[in-house]
């Protein structure tokens, strides 16, 4: 699975797809493997991953990735075009066409740009010196958060958490690491704010952030 996620990311970056397309591709693949009624073989992962990318691009991209493009990306041409289309149909049927469900990347802007989190960050910056050369406010972690959620894809245990909780843990991890050790009250305020905004329990947010570390 880890090798497949890595290959999927490379192909989608080459195709200049959005990060959301990568996130949803992995989500579709994991959900299909989880809900499939038959035992899947390891050599089926490639066709499952490719078909997941095709479906995801139809939802997220203006120019979607078709079976012929994906066939050309496979240097060994192990998978035929007809096989990809059949796998795509199987995924749709297995997931009962419930493809577009939220993932952690959907929740990131909701948390980072929420008034409560922005207010909390501004209070933190009043008491803690800003890192030289870093932009002020939550915009400073916006780009970094994208790489964190992408890295989380390789951790299969993360798929058991709710997307909202994974996003909350990622935001807490990124903001907390900017606070010097010993500032317990500041860290506590940050944790309570993110927990409140995400409707998550504080101990769950902490547990997810520690897994990211």
Backbone torsions as a table, in degrees:
resi	resn	phi	psi	omega
1	UNK	NA	-43.2	-179.6
2	UNK	-61.1	-41.9	178.1
3	UNK	-65.5	-36.9	179.8
4	UNK	-67.4	-42.6	178.1
5	UNK	-61.1	-41.7	179.8
6	UNK	-62.8	-45.3	179.3
7	UNK	-65.2	-42.0	178.8
8	UNK	-59.9	-43.4	180.0
9	UNK	-62.2	-43.0	-179.3
10	UNK	-62.5	-46.2	-178.7
11	UNK	-64.7	-43.0	-178.5
12	UNK	-69.0	-32.5	174.9
13	UNK	-68.5	-40.3	177.2
14	UNK	-60.9	-39.4	179.5
15	UNK	-78.6	1.5	178.9
16	UNK	59.3	40.7	177.4
17	UNK	-83.4	159.8	179.3
18	UNK	-73.7	157.4	177.1
19	UNK	-59.7	-35.1	179.5
20	UNK	-59.4	-34.0	178.7
21	UNK	-65.5	-40.6	178.0
22	UNK	-64.7	-45.8	-179.3
23	UNK	-60.4	-46.2	-177.0
24	UNK	-70.6	-32.1	177.5
25	UNK	-61.1	-47.2	179.2
26	UNK	-65.0	-38.4	179.7
27	UNK	-63.8	-44.8	179.2
28	UNK	-62.8	-44.4	179.8
29	UNK	-60.4	-47.1	-179.0
30	UNK	-64.4	-41.9	-179.2
31	UNK	-66.7	-38.5	179.0
32	UNK	-65.1	-45.6	179.5
33	UNK	-62.6	-35.2	-178.7
34	UNK	-72.3	-38.2	-173.9
35	UNK	-97.7	-2.8	179.8
36	UNK	-64.7	136.8	-176.1
37	UNK	-82.7	-13.7	179.3
38	UNK	-112.9	160.2	179.3
39	UNK	-74.5	120.6	-177.3
40	UNK	-88.5	139.2	178.2
41	UNK	-87.4	155.6	-178.7
42	UNK	-60.5	-35.3	-178.3
43	UNK	-74.3	-4.6	176.1
44	UNK	-87.5	-13.9	-175.8
45	UNK	-59.2	-33.5	-177.2
46	UNK	-65.3	-49.0	-179.8
47	UNK	-66.1	-34.7	178.3
48	UNK	-64.9	-45.6	179.9
49	UNK	-64.0	-43.3	-179.4
50	UNK	-64.6	-45.5	178.9
51	UNK	-63.1	-36.2	177.6
52	UNK	-63.5	-39.2	177.1
53	UNK	-64.6	-40.7	179.0
54	UNK	-61.9	-45.0	-179.9
55	UNK	-65.4	-45.7	-179.1
56	UNK	-60.3	-41.6	-178.7
57	UNK	-66.5	-28.6	177.0
58	UNK	-66.4	-29.3	180.0
59	UNK	-85.4	-35.0	-168.2
60	UNK	-106.9	-22.9	-172.8
61	UNK	-109.5	151.0	174.7
62	UNK	-69.2	-46.5	175.8
63	UNK	-105.4	103.5	-176.4
64	UNK	-75.2	161.6	179.7
65	UNK	-89.5	120.8	-179.6
66	UNK	-94.1	174.4	-175.7
67	UNK	-63.5	-36.0	-179.6
68	UNK	-65.1	-41.4	177.9
69	UNK	-62.7	-45.1	-178.5
70	UNK	-66.4	-34.5	176.6
71	UNK	-63.3	-40.8	179.9
72	UNK	-67.5	-27.6	-179.5
73	UNK	-75.8	-21.7	178.9
74	UNK	-83.7	102.4	-173.1
75	UNK	-63.1	-24.1	-179.3
76	UNK	-94.6	-8.3	179.9
77	UNK	49.7	46.3	-179.7
78	UNK	-74.7	-26.9	-174.5
79	UNK	-110.8	130.6	178.8
80	UNK	-86.6	157.4	-177.4
81	UNK	-59.0	-44.2	-179.7
82	UNK	-61.6	-36.0	179.6
83	UNK	-66.0	-39.2	178.9
84	UNK	-63.9	-42.5	-179.7
85	UNK	-65.5	-40.1	177.6
86	UNK	-63.9	-41.5	179.3
87	UNK	-65.1	-37.5	178.1
88	UNK	-60.8	-44.5	178.6
89	UNK	-63.2	-41.0	179.1
90	UNK	-61.1	-41.8	-180.0
91	UNK	-63.8	-45.7	178.5
92	UNK	-58.0	-45.0	-177.9
93	UNK	-69.0	-42.1	-179.1
94	UNK	-63.2	-40.6	-179.9
95	UNK	-87.6	4.8	178.4
96	UNK	54.4	36.3	176.7
97	UNK	63.9	14.0	175.2
98	UNK	-89.7	79.4	-173.6
99	UNK	-96.4	-43.8	-174.1
100	UNK	-88.5	84.1	174.1
101	UNK	-117.9	155.1	-174.7
102	UNK	-62.9	145.9	169.3
103	UNK	-124.5	176.6	-172.9
104	UNK	-61.2	-29.3	-179.3
105	UNK	-66.5	-28.2	177.4
106	UNK	-66.6	-30.5	-175.2
107	UNK	-86.7	-20.7	-176.3
108	UNK	-54.3	-53.4	-179.8
109	UNK	-64.1	-30.3	178.8
110	UNK	-62.8	-37.7	-179.3
111	UNK	-82.0	-48.9	-175.5
112	UNK	-63.4	-32.6	-176.0
113	UNK	-103.2	6.6	177.4
114	UNK	-70.7	146.9	-177.5
115	UNK	-60.6	-37.3	-178.6
116	UNK	-64.5	-44.8	-179.9
117	UNK	-68.7	-42.2	178.9
118	UNK	-62.7	-39.1	177.9
119	UNK	-65.3	-42.0	179.2
120	UNK	-62.1	-44.1	-179.1
121	UNK	-65.1	-38.9	179.2
122	UNK	-64.8	-36.0	177.0
123	UNK	-68.2	-38.0	177.9
124	UNK	-62.7	-41.6	-176.8
125	UNK	-70.8	-20.3	176.8
126	UNK	-71.2	-27.9	-175.6
127	UNK	-107.1	-19.4	-177.2
128	UNK	-118.8	127.4	-179.7
129	UNK	-57.0	140.3	179.4
130	UNK	-76.5	143.3	177.8
131	UNK	-66.0	131.8	-176.5
132	UNK	-59.1	130.3	177.1
133	UNK	86.1	-3.1	-178.7
134	UNK	-93.7	142.6	178.3
135	UNK	-67.5	154.2	-178.5
136	UNK	-85.7	145.4	174.5
137	UNK	88.6	-171.8	-176.2
138	UNK	-69.9	-15.2	178.5
139	UNK	-60.3	-26.8	-178.2
140	UNK	-62.5	-28.9	-177.5
141	UNK	-105.7	-0.6	-175.9
142	UNK	-62.3	-47.6	179.8
143	UNK	-69.2	-40.4	-179.1
144	UNK	-63.6	-34.3	-178.8
145	UNK	-63.6	-29.8	179.0
146	UNK	-63.8	-40.8	-179.6
147	UNK	-70.9	-31.7	179.1
148	UNK	-66.5	-46.4	-178.7
149	UNK	-67.6	-31.1	176.0
150	UNK	-67.8	-42.1	178.1
151	UNK	-64.0	-32.9	179.9
152	UNK	-64.7	-22.4	-179.6
153	UNK	-60.9	-30.1	-176.6
154	UNK	-77.4	-13.9	178.8
155	UNK	-94.5	99.4	-174.3
156	UNK	-63.1	-30.2	-180.0
157	UNK	-61.9	-22.0	179.5
158	UNK	-67.4	-23.7	-177.2
159	UNK	-66.7	-14.2	179.4
160	UNK	-81.7	-14.4	179.8
161	UNK	-87.9	152.8	173.7
162	UNK	-65.5	144.2	178.8
163	UNK	-56.1	-38.5	-179.8
164	UNK	-64.2	-36.6	179.9
165	UNK	-72.7	-39.8	178.2
166	UNK	-62.1	-40.4	178.4
167	UNK	-67.0	-40.5	179.1
168	UNK	-63.0	-43.6	178.4
169	UNK	-63.4	-37.2	179.3
170	UNK	-67.0	-44.2	179.4
171	UNK	-64.7	-43.3	179.1
172	UNK	-62.4	-43.3	178.6
173	UNK	-59.4	-46.1	-176.3
174	UNK	-69.2	-38.9	-179.3
175	UNK	-79.0	-37.3	-178.4
176	UNK	-63.8	-37.0	-177.6
177	UNK	-67.4	-11.4	177.4
178	UNK	-89.9	-7.9	-178.3
179	UNK	-97.2	127.1	179.5
180	UNK	-60.8	149.0	177.6
181	UNK	-63.3	144.1	-178.9
182	UNK	103.0	-20.6	179.4
183	UNK	-85.5	65.2	-173.4
184	UNK	-64.2	-37.6	-178.9
185	UNK	-67.2	-37.9	179.1
186	UNK	-66.3	-43.1	179.6
187	UNK	-64.5	-40.5	179.8
188	UNK	-63.6	-41.8	178.6
189	UNK	-62.7	-43.8	178.9
190	UNK	-61.1	-46.4	-178.9
191	UNK	-61.6	-45.6	-179.2
192	UNK	-64.7	-36.3	179.9
193	UNK	-67.0	-48.1	-179.4
194	UNK	-65.5	-38.5	178.3
195	UNK	-63.4	-40.1	-180.0
196	UNK	-67.1	-44.9	-178.5
197	UNK	-65.7	-39.5	-176.5
198	UNK	-89.1	-5.0	-177.2
199	UNK	59.8	37.0	-179.2
200	UNK	-114.1	158.7	176.0
201	UNK	-78.0	138.4	-177.9
202	UNK	-54.7	-41.6	-178.8
203	UNK	-66.1	-30.0	177.5
204	UNK	-71.2	-39.9	178.2
205	UNK	-62.4	-42.8	179.6
206	UNK	-64.4	-42.3	-179.0
207	UNK	-62.1	-42.4	179.1
208	UNK	-66.6	-42.7	-179.4
209	UNK	-63.9	-34.1	178.5
210	UNK	-69.2	-34.2	176.3
211	UNK	-66.1	-33.7	178.7
212	UNK	-66.8	-38.0	179.5
213	UNK	-59.0	NA	NA
